Amino acid sequence: MKVIVAGTIPINPALREVAVNAVLKCTAETKKEAGCLAYEFSVDLVDPNLFHLYELWDEAASLDAHMKLAHTVELLALMPSFVGGQANIGRFSVSDGGELL
């Protein structure tokens, strides 16, 4: 069963560059991982200090393995230093799906 991780992360404007660099480093490594179908951070169109996160994994075991890897542990350790409010991130199991458009 596929797993989606999605949510938003408010960024402290004074530390936005630190956040961008940390996210880019983790993203580059994560996209190489087995089971990673998508791993994307994007900036909100209205609020440049709000990041959106979208991940798609082939199965829960792949996501669980990702959470233990050095680049992920490093990002999670750095996040409290640049997050500027309450992050809202959820994990969702997907039993089926198909093309929308």
Number of C-alpha atoms within 10 A of each C-alpha: 11 19 21 20 17 18 15 19 21 20 26 17 15 11 14 18 13 16 21 16 11 19 19 14 14 18 18 12 13 20 15 10 15 13 19 18 17 15 18 16 18 13 15 13 9 7 10 13 20 22 21 18 18 16 18 22 24 17 17 18 14 16 22 11 13 19 13 11 13 12 19 20 13 14 17 15 10 15 17 11 13 20 20 18 12 10 16 12 13 12 14 12 14 14 8 7 7 5 4 4 3
